Amino acid sequence: MAEAELTRILAAASAARRSGRPDEAAKLYRGVIAEVGDHPLALNALGMMALGEGRPSEATGYFSRAIKADGNSPDLWMNLATAARSSKDVAAERAALEGALSIDQAHFMALVRMAELLERIGEEEQAAERWQGVLTLAAMIEERSPALEAMLDHARDSVAREGARFAASIDLGLASSLEDLGPGRRRAQACIDHALGRRAIYANHCTGLHFPFLPADEFFARSHFPWLAQIEAQTSVIREELLALLDAGGGGGGGGAGFRPYVSMKPGTSENKWTVLDNSLNWGALHLWEDGRRNEDACARAPRTAAAVEALPLCDLPGKTPTVFFSLLRPGTHLPAHTGVSNVRTVVHLPLIVPDGCALRVGGEKREWRVGEAFAFDDTIEHEAWNLSDELRAVLIFDVWNPHITDAERGLLRRFYEVAERTGDGERTALRVRD
């Protein structure tokens, strides 16, 4: 049969089928097969007609013959899977879907149908894996119907359930092993949580001086700072001086008594995440030391606080550090996620006034402040803070050295800044250690 004649007959059969003349269409398709042999288009059409008329076994025969004639068409495999599903032949349906996926692993409907099949036969883990593939591909679909959204919600639920089941089994299996790690548990737990998708791993982002090859830990172990108990013992005294300063300024962290907005951007600065806090006392500060310089007036009004801090091994870089200040966060204030400037220093918080609803997130770990319990963290790792209460939150913040920098390296850094100051380049952005 000439190609032109074959095309004409197939078109006529398709038209008869669309016009509701199935017998005529079937006769034309069978004529093509009788004339040229197993033609995949004709066989597929006969299979679809048989499937539509409730004869899945007959349809399976047509689709199987079509696949033998053209085994590289995923659509033929999908039609065979549909016929097998109608016949409740699970093995045949699975084989057909695997056939479609062997041609195209990113075949959206083959993934959906395989996920549904695996769910039906109770293979939840494998089903979740296929649903994850569906979700990955769906991310590229811009317009979604309500039916598609409902299916994707089901996919997310399946993936989440399987993830929770797997995580629970891991947690149970590792419980005693993690307990045996003692102080090292926190780091190992972060590793496992990252592997299970429960947390991210955050790196240092230094816009100023970056000391390379230091551990990028979010919260430092207390063992690095044996003097923490010393400053914690002064909490009551320091808090009393803060309250006196607040009273002198009218209470509530007002602009009196030396408190000023922590964020103060230059005029003309483009709108950014800090705009809402620009020149606002919602985040207020009173500096006892700033950029390495002692604020004599502030220290005179909080002498016991100044003495307590001055007795600590503060980070001391000429013209740069330490910075020591009372940090006030008014009710409802949120400090957006951000990173600090340099990892040569460590930031220490001594909580003084902490109502419920206040917390700090550093990287993948969130901590609530507790009055009198100091902690140290690396602020070059993304962090944010919030006060969701209707009361003031207050913390004493100060800089100490990163504990992983040796005494010799500290001496070199001091010398570096001394030389930089003398040459007049001490204000270069790359040399900054604080905002």
C-alpha positions as CSV (number, residue, x, y, z in Angstrom):
1,M,0.0,0.0,0.0
2,A,1.4,3.4,-1.0
3,E,2.2,5.8,1.9
4,A,-0.3,8.3,0.6
5,E,-3.1,5.8,0.5
6,L,-2.1,4.5,4.0
7,T,-2.3,8.1,5.4
8,R,-5.7,8.6,3.7
9,I,-7.2,5.4,5.2
10,L,-5.9,6.2,8.7
11,A,-7.3,9.7,8.5
12,A,-10.7,8.4,7.4
13,A,-10.7,5.8,10.2
14,S,-9.8,8.5,12.8
15,A,-12.6,10.8,11.4
16,A,-15.2,7.9,11.6
17,R,-14.1,7.2,15.2
18,R,-14.5,10.9,16.2
19,S,-17.9,11.0,14.4
20,G,-19.3,8.1,16.5
21,R,-19.0,5.4,13.8
22,P,-16.9,2.9,15.6
23,D,-17.7,-0.1,13.4
24,E,-16.6,1.8,10.3
25,A,-13.5,2.9,12.0
26,A,-12.6,-0.6,13.2
27,K,-13.1,-2.0,9.7
28,L,-10.7,0.6,8.3
29,Y,-8.1,-0.1,10.9
30,R,-8.3,-3.9,10.5
31,G,-8.0,-3.3,6.7
32,V,-4.7,-1.5,7.3
33,I,-3.4,-4.3,9.4
34,A,-4.5,-6.9,6.8
35,E,-2.7,-4.9,4.1
36,V,0.5,-3.8,5.8
37,G,0.8,-6.0,8.9
38,D,0.8,-4.8,12.6
39,H,0.7,-1.1,12.2
40,P,1.2,0.5,15.7
41,L,-1.2,3.4,15.1
42,A,-4.0,1.1,13.9
43,L,-3.4,-1.4,16.7
44,N,-3.4,1.4,19.3
45,A,-6.6,2.8,18.0
46,L,-8.3,-0.6,18.1
47,G,-7.0,-1.1,21.6
48,M,-8.4,2.3,22.8
49,M,-11.8,1.4,21.2
50,A,-11.8,-2.0,23.0
51,L,-10.8,-0.3,26.3
52,G,-13.6,2.2,25.9
53,E,-16.1,-0.5,25.3
54,G,-15.1,-2.4,28.4
55,R,-12.9,-5.1,26.9
56,P,-9.6,-4.7,28.6
57,S,-8.2,-8.2,27.8
58,E,-8.8,-7.5,24.1
59,A,-7.3,-4.1,24.4
60,T,-4.2,-5.6,26.1
61,G,-3.7,-7.8,23.0
62,Y,-3.8,-4.9,20.6
63,F,-1.5,-2.7,22.8
64,S,1.0,-5.6,23.2
65,R,1.1,-6.1,19.4
66,A,1.6,-2.3,18.9
67,I,4.5,-2.3,21.3
68,K,6.2,-5.1,19.4
69,A,5.8,-3.0,16.3
70,D,7.1,0.2,18.0
71,G,8.6,-0.4,21.4
72,N,10.0,3.1,21.8
73,S,6.6,4.9,22.3
74,P,6.0,5.5,26.0
75,D,2.3,6.3,25.2
76,L,1.8,2.7,24.0
77,W,3.2,1.4,27.3
78,M,0.9,3.8,29.2
79,N,-2.1,2.5,27.3
80,L,-1.1,-1.1,28.1
81,A,-0.8,-0.1,31.7
82,T,-4.3,1.3,31.7
83,A,-5.6,-1.9,30.2
84,A,-3.8,-4.0,32.8
85,R,-5.2,-1.8,35.6
86,S,-8.7,-2.3,34.2
87,S,-8.1,-6.0,34.3
88,K,-6.7,-5.7,37.9
89,D,-3.5,-7.3,36.7
90,V,-1.0,-5.6,39.1
91,A,2.1,-7.4,37.7
92,A,1.2,-6.5,34.1
93,E,0.5,-2.9,35.0
94,R,3.8,-2.5,36.8
95,A,5.7,-4.0,33.9
96,A,4.0,-1.7,31.5
97,L,4.7,1.4,33.6
98,E,8.3,0.3,33.9
99,G,8.4,0.0,30.2
100,A,7.2,3.6,29.8
101,L,9.8,4.8,32.4
102,S,12.6,2.8,30.7
103,I,12.0,5.1,27.7
104,D,11.5,8.3,29.6
105,Q,12.3,8.5,33.4
106,A,10.8,12.0,33.4
107,H,7.4,10.9,32.0
108,F,5.1,12.7,34.4
109,M,2.0,10.5,34.1
110,A,4.1,7.3,34.3
111,L,5.5,8.5,37.5
112,V,2.1,9.4,38.9
113,R,0.6,6.0,37.9
114,M,3.6,4.1,39.3
115,A,3.3,6.0,42.6
116,E,-0.5,5.2,42.7
117,L,0.2,1.6,42.0
118,L,2.9,1.2,44.6
119,E,0.5,2.8,47.2
120,R,-2.2,0.4,46.3
121,I,0.0,-2.6,46.9
122,G,1.4,-1.2,50.1
123,E,4.9,-0.4,49.0
124,E,4.9,3.0,50.7
125,E,8.6,3.7,50.6
126,Q,8.9,3.1,46.9
127,A,5.7,5.1,46.4
128,A,7.1,8.1,48.2
129,E,10.2,7.9,46.1
130,R,8.0,8.1,42.9
131,W,5.9,10.9,44.4
132,Q,9.1,12.8,45.0
133,G,9.9,12.5,41.3
134,V,6.4,13.8,40.6
135,L,6.9,16.8,42.8
136,T,10.3,17.6,41.2
137,L,8.7,17.6,37.8
138,A,5.7,19.6,38.9
139,A,7.9,22.5,40.0
140,M,8.2,23.3,36.3
141,I,4.5,23.4,35.7
142,E,3.3,27.0,35.9
143,E,-0.5,26.5,35.4
144,R,-2.0,23.9,37.7
145,S,-5.6,22.8,37.8
146,P,-7.4,22.1,41.1
147,A,-7.2,18.4,40.4
148,L,-3.4,18.6,39.9
149,E,-3.0,20.6,43.0
150,A,-4.9,18.0,45.0
151,M,-2.7,15.3,43.6
152,L,0.4,17.2,44.5
153,D,-0.9,17.7,48.0
154,H,-1.3,14.0,48.2
155,A,2.2,13.5,46.9
156,R,3.6,15.9,49.6
157,D,1.7,14.0,52.3
158,S,3.1,10.7,51.1
159,V,6.7,12.0,51.0
160,A,6.3,13.6,54.4
161,R,4.9,10.4,56.0
162,E,7.6,8.3,54.6
163,G,10.2,10.8,55.7
164,A,8.8,10.8,59.2
165,R,8.7,7.0,59.3
166,F,12.3,6.7,58.1
167,A,13.5,9.5,60.5
168,A,11.7,7.8,63.4
169,S,13.4,4.5,62.7
170,I,16.8,6.3,62.4
171,D,16.2,8.1,65.7
172,L,15.3,4.9,67.5
173,G,18.3,3.0,66.0
174,L,20.8,5.8,66.9
175,A,19.5,6.9,70.3
176,S,22.0,5.0,72.4
177,S,24.9,5.7,70.0
178,L,24.2,9.5,70.2
179,E,23.9,9.3,73.9
180,D,27.4,7.7,74.1
181,L,28.9,10.7,72.3
182,G,28.4,13.0,75.3
183,P,29.5,16.5,74.5
184,G,30.0,15.6,70.8
185,R,26.3,14.7,70.4
186,R,25.2,18.1,69.2
187,R,27.5,18.0,66.1
188,A,26.6,14.4,65.3
189,Q,22.9,15.2,65.7
190,A,23.2,18.1,63.2
191,C,24.8,15.7,60.8
192,I,22.0,13.2,61.1
193,D,19.3,15.9,61.0
194,H,20.8,17.3,57.8
195,A,20.9,13.9,56.2
196,L,17.2,13.4,57.1
197,G,16.3,16.8,55.6
198,R,15.4,18.3,59.0
199,R,17.9,21.1,59.0
200,A,20.3,23.0,56.8
201,I,24.0,23.4,57.2
202,Y,25.1,27.0,57.3
203,A,28.5,28.4,56.3
204,N,30.3,31.5,57.4
205,H,29.6,34.7,55.4
206,C,32.1,37.4,56.3
207,T,31.8,40.8,54.6
208,G,34.8,42.0,56.5
209,L,37.9,40.2,57.9
210,H,37.6,36.4,57.2
211,F,39.9,34.1,59.1
212,P,39.9,30.9,57.0
213,F,39.7,27.3,58.0
214,L,38.0,27.9,61.3
215,P,35.1,25.5,62.3
216,A,31.8,27.0,61.2
217,D,29.9,26.2,64.4
218,E,26.7,28.0,65.2
219,F,26.9,27.9,69.0
220,F,30.2,27.4,70.6
221,A,30.6,24.9,73.4
222,R,30.8,26.4,76.9
223,S,34.1,24.5,77.5
224,H,35.8,27.1,75.3
225,F,34.9,29.9,77.8
226,P,35.6,28.8,81.4
227,W,34.9,32.3,82.5
228,L,31.2,32.2,81.5
229,A,30.2,31.3,85.1
230,Q,32.1,34.4,86.2
231,I,30.0,36.8,84.2
232,E,26.8,34.9,84.8
233,A,27.3,35.4,88.6
234,Q,27.1,39.2,87.9
235,T,23.7,39.0,86.2
236,S,21.8,40.6,89.1
237,V,24.2,43.5,89.5
238,I,24.3,44.1,85.7
239,R,20.5,43.9,85.5
240,E,20.1,46.4,88.3
241,E,22.4,48.9,86.5
242,L,20.4,48.4,83.3
243,L,17.1,49.0,85.0
244,A,18.5,52.2,86.5
245,L,19.6,53.4,83.1
246,L,16.1,52.6,81.7
247,D,14.5,54.5,84.5
248,A,16.8,57.5,83.8
249,G,15.7,57.4,80.2
250,G,12.0,57.3,81.0
251,G,11.7,53.5,81.0
252,G,11.0,51.1,78.1
253,G,14.3,51.7,76.4
254,G,13.6,55.3,75.4
255,G,16.1,57.6,73.8
256,G,17.4,59.0,77.1
257,A,20.3,57.7,79.1
258,G,22.4,57.1,76.0
259,F,20.2,54.6,74.2
260,R,20.1,55.0,70.5
261,P,18.8,53.0,67.5
262,Y,21.1,50.2,66.6
263,V,20.4,50.6,62.9
264,S,21.2,54.0,61.5
265,M,21.6,54.0,57.7
266,K,23.1,56.8,55.7
267,P,20.5,59.1,54.0
268,G,19.8,57.8,50.5
269,T,20.4,54.2,51.3
270,S,18.2,52.0,49.1
271,E,15.3,50.2,50.8
272,N,16.4,46.9,52.3
273,K,15.5,44.5,55.1
274,W,16.8,46.9,57.7
275,T,14.6,49.9,56.5
276,V,11.8,49.1,59.0
277,L,14.4,49.4,61.9
278,D,16.3,52.4,60.5
279,N,16.6,55.1,63.3
280,S,14.1,53.1,65.3
281,L,14.4,52.4,69.0
282,N,12.6,49.1,68.5
283,W,16.1,47.8,68.4
284,G,18.0,50.1,70.8
285,A,21.5,50.0,72.2
286,L,23.7,51.6,74.8
287,H,27.4,51.1,74.1
288,L,29.9,50.7,76.9
289,W,32.6,50.0,74.3
290,E,32.3,50.6,70.6
291,D,34.9,49.7,67.9
292,G,37.4,49.2,70.6
293,R,36.9,52.5,72.3
294,R,35.6,52.8,75.9
295,N,32.5,55.0,76.3
296,E,33.6,56.7,79.6
297,D,30.2,58.3,80.2
298,A,28.2,55.1,79.8
299,C,30.7,53.1,81.8
300,A,30.5,55.7,84.6
301,R,26.7,55.1,84.7
302,A,27.1,51.3,84.7
303,P,30.4,50.9,86.6
304,R,29.9,47.4,87.9
305,T,28.9,46.2,84.5
306,A,32.0,47.8,83.0
307,A,34.2,46.2,85.6
308,A,32.7,42.8,85.1
309,V,33.1,42.9,81.4
310,E,36.6,44.4,81.6
311,A,37.8,41.4,83.6
312,L,37.0,39.1,80.7
313,P,39.3,38.2,77.8
314,L,37.6,40.5,75.3
315,C,38.6,40.6,71.7
316,D,41.0,43.5,71.5
317,L,41.9,44.7,68.0
318,P,43.1,48.3,67.8
319,G,40.3,50.6,66.6
320,K,38.0,47.7,66.0
321,T,37.0,45.6,69.0
322,P,35.7,45.1,71.6
323,T,32.1,46.2,71.3
324,V,30.0,45.9,74.4
325,F,26.5,47.1,74.6
326,F,23.0,46.7,76.2
327,S,20.7,45.5,73.4
328,L,17.0,46.2,73.7
329,L,14.3,44.6,71.7
330,R,10.9,46.2,72.0
331,P,7.7,44.1,71.9
332,G,6.8,42.7,68.5
333,T,10.2,43.4,67.0
334,H,11.9,41.0,64.6
335,L,15.5,41.2,63.5
336,P,15.6,39.7,60.0
337,A,18.0,37.0,59.0
338,H,21.5,38.4,58.5
339,T,25.2,37.6,59.0
340,G,27.9,39.4,60.8
341,V,31.1,40.8,59.5
342,S,34.1,38.9,60.8
343,N,34.6,35.4,62.3
344,V,37.7,36.4,64.3
345,R,35.4,37.3,67.2
346,T,32.7,35.5,69.0
347,V,29.5,37.2,70.2
348,V,28.4,36.5,73.7
349,H,24.9,37.1,75.0
350,L,24.1,37.5,78.7
351,P,20.3,37.7,79.0
352,L,19.0,40.2,81.5
353,I,15.3,40.7,80.8
354,V,13.5,37.9,78.9
355,P,9.7,37.7,78.6
356,D,8.1,34.6,77.0
357,G,8.1,34.6,73.2
358,C,11.7,35.7,72.7
359,A,14.3,33.6,70.8
360,L,17.4,33.6,68.6
361,R,18.0,31.4,65.6
362,V,21.6,30.8,64.5
363,G,21.8,28.7,61.4
364,G,19.8,25.6,62.0
365,E,19.4,25.9,65.8
366,K,17.0,28.1,67.7
367,R,17.5,29.0,71.4
368,E,15.4,30.9,73.8
369,W,17.3,33.4,76.1
370,R,17.2,32.5,79.8
371,V,18.0,35.2,82.3
372,G,21.6,34.7,83.6
373,E,22.5,31.9,81.2
374,A,25.2,33.2,78.8
375,F,26.1,31.6,75.5
376,A,28.5,32.3,72.6
377,F,27.8,32.1,68.9
378,D,29.3,32.8,65.5
379,D,27.3,35.7,64.1
380,T,28.8,35.3,60.6
381,I,26.4,32.4,60.3
382,E,22.9,33.5,59.3
383,H,20.9,34.4,62.4
384,E,17.7,36.2,63.4
385,A,15.9,37.2,66.6
386,W,12.5,38.2,67.7
387,N,10.4,39.4,70.6
388,L,6.8,38.2,70.2
389,S,5.9,39.3,73.7
390,D,4.3,42.6,74.9
391,E,7.3,43.4,77.1
392,L,10.9,44.6,76.6
393,R,13.7,42.1,76.1
394,A,17.3,43.1,77.1
395,V,20.6,41.4,76.6
396,L,24.2,42.4,77.4
397,I,26.3,41.7,74.2
398,F,30.1,41.7,73.9
399,D,32.9,40.4,71.8
400,V,35.5,37.9,72.7
401,W,38.0,36.1,70.5
402,N,37.0,33.1,68.4
403,P,38.4,30.3,70.5
404,H,39.9,28.5,67.6
405,I,42.3,31.3,66.9
406,T,45.6,30.8,68.7
407,D,47.4,33.3,70.9
408,A,50.1,33.8,68.2
409,E,47.4,34.4,65.6
410,R,45.7,37.0,67.8
411,G,49.0,38.8,68.2
412,L,49.5,38.8,64.4
413,L,46.0,40.3,64.0
414,R,46.6,43.0,66.5
415,R,49.8,43.9,64.7
416,F,47.9,43.9,61.4
417,Y,45.5,46.5,62.6
418,E,48.2,48.6,64.1
419,V,50.0,48.7,60.8
420,A,46.7,49.3,58.9
421,E,45.9,52.3,61.2
422,R,49.3,53.8,60.7
423,T,49.1,53.6,56.9
424,G,45.6,55.2,56.9
425,D,43.9,52.1,55.5
426,G,42.3,50.9,58.7
427,E,38.8,51.7,57.4
428,R,38.9,49.4,54.4
429,T,35.8,47.3,54.1
430,A,37.8,44.1,54.1
431,L,39.3,45.0,57.5
432,R,36.0,45.5,59.3
433,V,35.1,43.2,62.2
434,R,31.7,44.8,63.0
435,D,28.8,46.5,61.3
